[in-house]
Amino acid sequence: MKRALAAILGLNLLGPSLAAMEVRFEGEGCPLPTNVVQTVTAELSRLVLADRALFQRLPAPDFEIAYHIHLDREQYRVRAKATGNAYEGVAGFTQTEQRWQLQPTRRLISVDTRVETWREQRTNELLAVLLHESAHAVTAAFVGRTPLWFNEGSAELLGTPAAARFKFRRQDESQRWRTLATLLEKGELPPLRTFLAAPSYAEWDRLFGGDRSCAYTASYSLFYFFSAQPAAFRFLVAWLDSRPMDDAEDLNGAFVDYLDQHWPGGLAIFKVQWHAWIKARATATRPHSNTPGGPGRR
């Protein structure tokens, strides 16, 4: 687990070769700046290493990622609407097709992912979108299907550029935990069962009064809670490998039921531990009095 956490935090570990992964950049908004392509390629290697260390498994042997960069926001919005991904304010989306081998054991054998966004005026914003969506793509290649909170929480944690972590991560992290601690103090976190079972971004908007960023932050904290604690992450991986997960049509509800039935003390004790984790992280990452507040979420 130490190796897994080192990979998550972007320490100086060399990732595996991407020779088995087909990566394509396409669209009228390309060619992209060389530094963007180089950064995405390097970060893909880190993401593969992080997921391999975390989940202790190999990705689907047939794994393709295509990045389609639209020339402007309007072209992107038309495409997003046509594909059913026209969420207000979403700067990029990922569509993934998976193929499974069912016999003799269930195994993910093919993942074809298409990442779509538009050519942001600011390169840092474009990179943030590409790497968040890349995290979705890589995790899909290792895990397959995931609940909504898992999908976004893992991308929020793993999708931060490694090169930016030591410069910006502490401020950004402290802001995340302060936001959650404030919601907790005010009693404004939604019921845990309701949040974990939420099937859509629209439901997230409802639960957090229209501020979807809070749902992303809550998901980040939950994935961090599991990944930073060996026993907790073994529990999460056990669910990923379980028959209830394989058989579930509603992964969100299935995970809540599994958590309530198999976590020591059930959902009620898990909630207490998660809330205590939020408070502890908010205290541990509190900036010094002379440190300016962290930047806002993208």
C-alpha positions in Angstrom: 0.0 0.0 0.0 2.9 2.4 0.5 3.8 1.9 -3.2 0.2 2.7 -4.1 0.1 5.9 -2.1 3.4 6.9 -3.6 2.0 6.5 -7.0 -1.1 8.5 -6.1 1.0 11.4 -4.8 3.1 11.5 -7.9 6.4 10.6 -6.4 9.5 9.8 -8.5 8.4 6.4 -9.7 8.8 5.4 -13.3 5.6 4.1 -14.9 5.3 1.2 -17.3 5.7 1.5 -21.0 2.6 2.7 -22.8 3.4 0.5 -25.8 0.3 -1.7 -25.2 -2.0 1.4 -25.1 -3.1 3.1 -28.3 -3.3 6.9 -27.8 -4.6 9.2 -30.5 -5.1 13.0 -30.7 -7.7 14.1 -33.3 -10.1 16.9 -34.1 -10.0 20.4 -35.7 -8.6 21.9 -32.5 -5.4 19.9 -33.0 -2.5 19.9 -33.3 -2.1 20.7 -29.6 0.9 22.4 -28.2 3.8 20.0 -27.8 3.9 20.5 -24.0 0.2 19.5 -23.8 0.8 16.2 -25.7 4.0 15.5 -23.7 2.3 16.1 -20.4 -0.7 14.0 -21.1 1.5 11.1 -22.3 3.7 11.3 -19.2 0.7 11.5 -16.9 -0.9 8.5 -18.6 2.1 6.5 -17.5 1.7 7.7 -13.9 -2.0 6.9 -14.0 -1.4 3.4 -15.2 1.2 2.9 -12.5 -1.1 4.3 -9.8 -4.1 2.1 -10.8 -1.9 -1.0 -11.1 -0.4 -0.4 -7.6 -3.8 0.4 -6.1 -5.9 -2.4 -7.6 -3.1 -5.0 -7.9 -4.3 -6.1 -11.4 -3.4 -5.4 -15.0 -5.5 -3.3 -17.3 -7.6 -4.7 -20.2 -5.1 -6.0 -22.8 -6.8 -4.1 -25.6 -6.9 -0.5 -24.4 -7.4 2.6 -26.6 -7.8 6.3 -25.8 -8.7 8.8 -28.5 -8.7 12.5 -27.5 -11.0 14.6 -29.7 -10.3 18.3 -29.3 -13.0 20.5 -30.8 -11.9 23.9 -32.2 -14.2 26.0 -30.1 -16.8 25.7 -27.3 -19.8 25.8 -29.6 -18.6 22.8 -31.6 -18.0 20.9 -28.4 -21.5 21.8 -27.0 -23.2 20.6 -30.2 -21.2 17.3 -29.9 -21.9 17.0 -26.2 -25.7 17.5 -26.7 -25.7 14.9 -29.6 -24.1 12.3 -27.4 -26.2 12.9 -24.3 -23.4 14.5 -22.4 -24.7 18.1 -22.4 -24.3 18.8 -18.6 -24.3 22.5 -18.0 -20.8 23.7 -17.3 -19.0 20.4 -18.0 -15.8 21.1 -19.9 -15.1 17.6 -21.1 -16.6 14.1 -21.1 -15.5 10.5 -21.5 -17.3 7.7 -23.4 -16.1 4.2 -22.8 -17.0 0.9 -24.6 -16.0 -2.2 -22.7 -15.9 -5.9 -23.7 -15.9 -8.7 -21.2 -15.0 -12.3 -21.3 -17.6 -14.2 -19.1 -16.2 -17.7 -19.2 -14.4 -19.4 -17.4 -14.1 -16.3 -15.3 -15.4 -12.7 -15.8 -12.6 -10.6 -17.2 -12.3 -7.2 -18.9 -10.6 -7.7 -22.2 -11.2 -4.5 -24.2 -11.7 -0.8 -23.4 -12.1 1.8 -26.1 -12.4 5.3 -24.6 -13.1 8.6 -26.3 -12.3 11.8 -24.5 -13.9 15.0 -25.8 -13.3 18.6 -25.0 -12.6 21.9 -26.8 -9.5 23.9 -27.3 -9.5 26.0 -24.1 -7.9 29.4 -24.4 -5.8 28.7 -21.3 -3.5 25.7 -21.6 -3.6 24.9 -17.9 -7.4 24.6 -18.0 -7.2 22.3 -21.1 -4.7 20.1 -19.3 -6.8 19.9 -16.2 -9.8 18.6 -18.2 -7.6 16.2 -20.3 -6.0 14.7 -17.2 -9.3 14.4 -15.2 -10.8 12.6 -18.2 -7.7 10.5 -18.6 -8.0 9.3 -15.0 -11.5 8.1 -15.9 -10.2 6.3 -18.9 -7.4 4.5 -17.1 -9.5 3.4 -14.1 -12.1 2.1 -16.6 -9.4 -0.1 -18.1 -8.4 -1.5 -14.8 -11.8 -1.8 -13.0 -14.5 -1.6 -15.6 -17.8 -0.3 -14.1 -17.8 1.9 -11.0 -20.3 3.8 -8.9 -20.6 7.5 -9.7 -18.9 8.6 -6.4 -16.0 6.2 -7.2 -15.7 7.3 -10.8 -15.4 11.0 -9.9 -13.6 10.6 -6.6 -10.8 8.6 -8.2 -10.4 11.1 -11.0 -10.3 14.0 -8.6 -7.6 12.3 -6.6 -5.5 10.7 -9.4 -6.1 13.2 -12.1 -4.0 16.0 -10.7 -0.7 16.5 -12.7 2.2 15.1 -10.8 4.4 18.1 -11.6 1.9 20.5 -10.0 1.4 18.6 -6.8 4.3 19.9 -4.8 3.6 23.5 -5.8 -0.2 23.7 -5.6 -1.5 20.5 -4.0 -1.3 21.6 -0.3 -3.4 24.7 -0.9 -5.9 23.0 -3.1 -6.2 20.0 -0.7 -6.6 22.3 2.3 -9.4 24.1 0.6 -11.2 20.8 -0.2 -11.1 19.7 3.4 -12.1 23.1 4.8 -15.1 23.0 2.4 -16.2 19.6 3.7 -15.6 20.4 7.3 -17.7 23.5 7.0 -20.6 21.6 5.4 -20.3 19.0 8.1 -20.3 21.7 10.8 -23.4 23.3 9.4 -25.2 19.9 8.9 -25.3 20.5 5.1 -23.7 17.2 4.0 -26.5 15.0 2.5 -27.3 11.7 4.1 -24.5 9.3 3.3 -26.7 6.6 2.0 -28.5 9.0 -0.3 -25.2 10.4 -1.6 -23.6 7.1 -2.3 -26.7 5.8 -4.0 -27.1 8.9 -6.2 -27.3 7.7 -9.8 -26.7 11.0 -11.7 -25.1 14.4 -11.7 -28.6 15.9 -11.7 -29.2 14.2 -8.3 -25.9 15.6 -7.1 -27.1 19.0 -8.0 -30.2 18.5 -6.0 -28.4 17.1 -2.9 -25.9 20.0 -2.8 -28.2 22.9 -3.7 -26.9 23.2 -7.2 -23.2 23.3 -6.2 -21.9 20.2 -8.0 -18.4 21.0 -7.0 -19.2 19.9 -3.4 -20.3 16.5 -4.7 -17.0 16.1 -6.5 -15.1 17.1 -3.3 -17.2 14.7 -1.2 -16.3 11.9 -3.7 -12.7 12.9 -3.5 -12.7 12.6 0.2 -14.4 9.2 0.1 -11.9 7.7 -2.4 -9.1 9.2 -0.4 -10.5 7.6 2.8 -10.4 4.2 1.2 -7.1 4.5 -0.7 -5.1 6.0 2.2 -6.0 3.1 4.7 -4.9 -0.4 3.7 -7.7 -2.2 5.5 -10.3 0.1 4.0 -8.9 -0.3 0.5 -8.8 -4.1 0.8 -12.5 -3.8 1.6 -13.2 -1.7 -1.5 -11.2 -4.1 -3.8 -13.1 -7.0 -2.2 -16.3 -5.4 -3.3 -15.0 -4.8 -6.8 -14.2 -8.5 -7.0 -17.5 -9.7 -5.5 -20.5 -11.4 -7.0 -22.9 -8.6 -5.8 -20.8 -6.1 -7.8 -20.8 -8.4 -10.9 -24.5 -9.0 -10.8 -25.6 -5.4 -10.0 -27.5 -3.3 -12.5 -27.4 -0.4 -10.1 -23.8 -0.2 -8.9 -24.5 2.9 -6.7 -27.2 1.1 -4.7 -25.3 -2.2 -4.7 -22.3 -0.6 -3.1 -24.3 1.1 -0.3 -25.9 -2.3 0.5 -22.6 -4.0 0.5 -21.0 -1.3 2.7 -23.9 -1.5 5.2 -23.8 -5.3 5.4 -20.0 -5.9 5.5 -18.3 -2.9 7.0 -17.7 -3.4 10.7 -20.7 -1.7 12.4 -22.4 -1.0 9.1 -23.1 2.3 7.4 -23.7 4.1 10.6 -20.1 3.4 11.9 -18.7 4.1 8.4 -20.3 7.5 8.5 -18.8 8.3 11.9 -15.3 7.3 10.7 -15.6 9.3 7.5 -16.7 12.4 9.3 -13.8 12.0 11.7 -11.5 11.6 8.7 -12.8 14.9 7.3 -12.2 16.8 10.5 -8.7 15.3 10.9 -7.7 16.1 7.3 -9.1 19.7 7.6 -6.9 20.1 10.7 -3.8 18.5 9.1 -3.9 20.5 5.9 -4.8 23.8 7.5 -2.6 26.5 6.0 -0.4 28.7 8.2 -1.9 32.1 9.0 0.3 33.8 6.4 -0.6 31.4 3.6 -3.1 32.8 1.1 -6.2 30.7 0.4 -6.0 28.0 -2.2 -7.2 28.5 -5.8 -10.8 27.7 -6.6 -11.8 24.4 -8.1 -11.9 24.2 -11.9 
